[in-house]
């Protein structure tokens, strides 16, 4: 019976020791998990802060790009307006020169320009000429060129009526 009692005491002691080891292991694991959670939260917060900083930098760069794009567009529009003004001055001076020319000389120049593929330039000049000069000019233009210009004038008048 002493053997049984001795075995019982040893077994009970071992069970208590095992429980203490298990509960101390659980406590250690809980502490490790809490520490790990703190580290993960710190890491997450750090990365979130970095993300916000980079996002702000990108937004700043994007706004600068948009401002520069707008400035470039404004310069483009200004240059385009200047170019149109220059073209108008050139066309105006050109039409004055052609209005003072003899129709036969003018027709020779226009035939050459049309043959070089500059029919739009010729058409723009003709639109600025006096009607009397256009009539005389058409007599001296080559037949194919006169027909092209006539078609363009007809289309131009039809488009501008509407």
HULIN-V835401 format. One record per residue. N is the residue number from 1. SS is DSSP state (A for helix, B for strand, O for the rest). PSI is psi as a letter, one per 40 degrees, with the letter a starting at -180 (* if undefined). NEAR is the number of other C-alpha atoms within 12 Angstrom. Layout:
<<N:SS:PSI:NEAR> <N:SS:PSI:NEAR>>
This chain:
<<1:O:d:7> <2:A:d:8> <3:A:d:10> <4:A:d:10> <5:A:d:11> <6:A:d:12> <7:A:d:13> <8:A:d:14> <9:A:d:14> <10:A:d:14> <11:A:d:15> <12:A:d:14> <13:A:d:14> <14:A:d:14> <15:A:d:14> <16:A:d:14> <17:A:d:14> <18:A:d:14> <19:A:d:14> <20:A:d:14> <21:A:d:14> <22:A:d:14> <23:A:d:14> <24:A:d:14> <25:A:d:14> <26:A:d:14> <27:A:d:14> <28:A:d:14> <29:A:d:15> <30:A:d:14> <31:A:d:14> <32:A:d:14> <33:A:d:14> <34:A:d:14> <35:A:d:14> <36:A:d:14> <37:A:d:15> <38:A:d:14> <39:A:d:14> <40:A:d:15> <41:A:d:14> <42:A:d:14> <43:A:d:14> <44:A:d:14> <45:A:d:14> <46:A:d:14> <47:A:d:15> <48:A:d:15> <49:A:d:14> <50:A:d:14> <51:A:d:14> <52:A:d:14> <53:A:d:14> <54:A:d:14> <55:A:d:15> <56:A:d:14> <57:A:d:14> <58:A:d:14> <59:A:d:14> <60:A:d:14> <61:A:d:14> <62:A:d:14> <63:A:d:14> <64:A:d:14> <65:A:d:14> <66:A:d:14> <67:A:d:14> <68:A:d:14> <69:A:d:14> <70:A:d:14> <71:A:d:14> <72:A:d:14> <73:A:d:14> <74:A:d:14> <75:A:d:14> <76:A:d:14> <77:A:d:14> <78:A:d:14> <79:A:d:14> <80:A:d:14> <81:A:d:14> <82:A:d:14> <83:A:d:14> <84:A:d:15> <85:A:d:14> <86:A:d:15> <87:A:d:18> <88:A:d:17> <89:A:d:16> <90:A:d:18> <91:A:d:24> <92:A:d:21> <93:A:d:17> <94:A:d:24> <95:A:d:28> <96:A:d:19> <97:A:d:21> <98:A:d:29> <99:A:d:28> <100:O:e:17> <101:O:i:21> <102:O:i:19> <103:A:d:27> <104:A:d:22> <105:A:d:22> <106:A:d:32> <107:A:d:31> <108:A:d:24> <109:A:d:26> <110:A:d:33> <111:A:d:31> <112:A:d:19> <113:A:d:20> <114:A:d:24> <115:A:d:19> <116:O:e:14> <117:O:e:15> <118:O:f:18> <119:A:d:27> <120:A:d:21> <121:A:d:25> <122:A:d:36> <123:A:d:30> <124:A:d:23> <125:A:d:35> <126:A:d:37> <127:A:d:29> <128:A:e:25> <129:O:i:28> <130:O:i:20> <131:A:d:16> <132:A:d:17> <133:A:d:28> <134:A:d:32> <135:A:d:22> <136:A:d:22> <137:A:d:34> <138:A:d:29> <139:A:d:22> <140:A:e:23> <141:O:i:30> <142:O:i:23> <143:A:d:15> <144:A:d:16> <145:A:d:31> <146:A:d:28> <147:A:d:18> <148:A:d:23> <149:A:d:33> <150:A:d:25> <151:A:d:16> <152:A:d:21> <153:A:d:25> <154:A:d:16> <155:A:d:15> <156:A:d:18> <157:A:d:13> <158:A:d:11> <159:A:d:10> <160:A:e:9> <161:A:d:8> <162:O:*:7>>
